Amino acid sequence: MVLNILSSLILVNQSRRLVEVFPDHMRKEYNKWLLRTLVLVSLAVQISLIYSGNRRKYIAMRRIRGFIWCAYLLADWVATVALGLLVDCQGNLGSSGSSNKEYGDLILMAFWAPFLLLHLGGPDTITAYALADNELWLRHFLGLCVQTFAACYITLLAWEGGLISWLTIPMLLCGMIKYGERTWVLMTANRDQFRDSVLTDTDPGPNYANFMKEYCLKEAEGYDVSAAQVEEQRSPEYDPENTTGASRDSKLDPRIILQRQVIEVELGFAYDVFYTKAPIIYTPFGLCFRLMTSCSTLAVLLTFSGLIGVNSHKHQLLDVAITYTLLIGALFLEAYAVRSLLLSDWTSLWSIRNSSKIVGRLIREKSIDTELDLKILFTCRGALSLQKHSKYGVFKWTVDVEFDHSILIWHIATDLCYNLNEIERRRRPDLHVNENEWNHYQKFSKKLADYMLYLLVMCPFMLPMGIGIIRFRDTCAEALVFFKERSGTNKDDAYEMLRHVDTKVFPKTVKGDRSKSVLFEACKLAASLNEMGRAEGRAKMWKMVGDVWVEILGYAASQCRGFDHAQQLEKGGELLTHVWLLMAHLGITEHFQINEGHGRVSWL
């Protein structure tokens, strides 16, 4: 913000230096159009932001994010520079004692200052581009103070007691409200404030001293005394059958991960909390502010229209047109904000009030597996699925290594098995007529394998700390060497060559610890999987592979920090975040799990 102010002052000084560089008529044209252009650009940026500001919530395209990033940075800079130019122009008005025609109608231009303050408040659909912006709320608070002072200073310099001067006051209040809303939302969404806001009230619990006094008293009286933990009664609307699953022994069906409607709504709420004005506009104060700013803008527009109709000869037509544009644009922004408010999920939430019913409809879609314990389901990184589907010793080494190591091994092996099956399907279609039973698991496993590799390479901060990038690079290097020595082969031949590599000797025995490549360890795993497919059927093999990937995905989701999940919302969100929330709903993580109860003395 301070840099924006300094840049506006530098621009003003540069405009003064134009006297020495350009002819007088060019300087006058520059002064005439610079401020007008900046004001109109500021309005255009605001309109584009309110329309596209929340598009990145569900659109992960880079060009959308790039456009929003440019508009977000440009919005504050343009409005700040325009305010600086207004201060300079009004200073010239005060020194000359009359309206300086070189700049334009300075009385009307002073009326533009509140609109620039309004633009600095930003649209409802975006307050922060990244979580880091919330941490800089003090900078925005300083900007609020400085820019409000500048707008008031401009108004005082141009005050001439007419109706236009008085119309500036309600627009100043609207601008201060908008800018104050943005600063308040940034403050509440920063990490420390948000953490404090979700904490419950302090609870000292039952009085231990009184408890022990009663316990010892009854024991001294000769009673057989015991202490028992008593669970507290839950509210009637709480239904554990709907919120945490039908039983404690449950397991996710892989297909439920793709049924994300409820989770997407919740992530939409989370996005709004961190990146928009939702935390304030969906409150009674926010609704009052929205009503106040909308009514004030409309009243000012109507009053200004009547005033100009009577005194049109006193003002320059171009500046009158720009003022109309600013008023109509401000009213459009208010109308769009009200429309978004009425059609948002937040409004629907007010009418529902009980989101557990929605969650309950999802948590009933689970499949039941009484052999597994939820507490350790997503902590074994595939070990449970291996134990269930096969002889654990054959594959144990693939899950006993570091997490990123395991991801790379299983990804390459899954990709190798998948493509070898596709090659065989093309060459011998008669042998693959009745394969629908396992084709679903094969495609599902391939998608999860590709996604986990994407996280490992592109979003390593969402996974447990490791040397995954080093392993990935070394593996790629070894693959290049392997295929370079066998040049002239096509893709199918490459997969066939990898399948026929003999891995009787464990690769690490030969390679040592110098290279972190896992290429031939993955080939060894693929060979074991193919052997299992021939012996027990491909359906069982691919079902096991799919279950392993579900466990890997769940483990990664549970290990990722909440801050990193929230950070990815600005890019459209990640499947990993959906899984994290789904696990919390199903009660298969320790997130947000607080057991309520207290001790009670009983005696006989």
Summary of the structure (lengths in Angstrom):
residues: 604
radius of gyration: 32.8
end to end distance: 72.1
largest distance: 108.2
contacts: 1870
relative contact order: 0.10
helix: 73%
strand: 3%
